[in-house]
Amino acid sequence: MAKFVLAGRADCPYFAKAEILADFLQKNLPNFRIHKICQHPKDWQRWLEVTCVQNGWKHKVSPIVWRELIDRGGRGMLLGGFNDFLEHVQQYYGITSDMRTALMLQIATENLQKVELCMEEDERLHSLVQPQHIWISSSLNPTCYHLIPLLCDLGVLQDAPALFLHLLDVEGSAEALEGLRMEAEDLALARLHQVSTHTCLDHAFLHAHLIILLDELQSQGEEEEDTLLTKTAERFQRYGQLMDEGARKDVRVIVAGNSFVNLKVSVLLENASSLDSSRFIAMATQLENEARAQIAQKLQLKPADVRDVIVWGNISGSFHIDLQRAKVFQCEGAIWGPPEFSRPVPEIIYDWKWLESDFLNLVGSQRTTVATKTQRPAALSAANGIAAVLRAWDSDSAPGEVSSLGVLSTGQFNIPAGLVFSMPVSFQGGSWAVLPDITISKELQIKLQAAANQLRAETTIASE
């Protein structure tokens, strides 16, 4: 069987003539098959270039004809253009075409009209789908690689039937971003409507429902931390302005990372004054989970059996892990109960010296230890933390459940108003609320004050 592929520009009269001839052959020859590809003029050149590169061909005009080697496998065999196809048909089948120019032009016009009607219908169908626009900055960060499939999971962003993913990386390679886009599409996820890539800030955060910022500026040589802090503030100042101009008024913004996380949110809020400040958060969940893992290792439990750990303060700086609400489940001991039975962590861990020194040091160095061993950032836990926050944000917290977020302080717990500070919250009805019934001891108040002082110092440097 001879199977040919005929592709051409919709308004090309030679494509029209070859098309009519191919239809005649398919109708009258039992072993002749033709597959036609009709491209709109604006798409033709790009499509032709990509097809030729993929197959190792050289061809520059419309139409292009090749034969599919269906009995051998592998890529097709290029036949050439219109004249080559006409010559091949005349030589092998003794058939030619005497179509007049007027008819060729008429058919070409009809082809173009049909393609444009199909494109209009596709656009209409696309308009019926209202995807949520999700922007991820620093998309070449390994965290994004793990985050994409999690965002498309049915348990995350439950109210979004379709997702439009915008991958932004102002310092990244356009080619690398294109590769990430291709791989994301190869996941064939039902909710993933479309993926776009951006290497500049033109139209950044436009129509955004959700923005996830993963930026981590790297120091150049012996660059001082204050200089790095200033550069970070400058970038997030621009981000905040763009969000204020183009994002939806109900946009949610999550900032994650290893440096100046609280400060980044603070700078965004200063420059996105028209947006709801309660929709901007610094992610403490990764740090919270790292603390749970250390406690679980100490007690020889699963990390999932340790819950309600509180993270206070500067998430990527002077933070404090508070265990006053922390509980353990499924812990072996003299007292047993049903699966929902728990015991307070302070009652289970008697090694107070470990809690006051080694524990905090282990939590603080965990990410660095992981990066040293794997030679890459701790991206998997960061992506999981972001997904966990989104799940909680869209659902109600269980009774008594505690989460930690870096949010704008209004003076709770004597924390200075206006600082972005990590504190305990619960989620209800699609929003969060700071838990009021937390005991603040004198020792804890001193640690909170130290974190507040550090954040004020960072803010001062950033504003200079």
Summary of the structure (lengths in Angstrom):
residues: 464
radius of gyration: 30.1
end to end distance: 75.8
largest distance: 98.9
contacts: 1458
relative contact order: 0.09
helix: 47%
strand: 20%
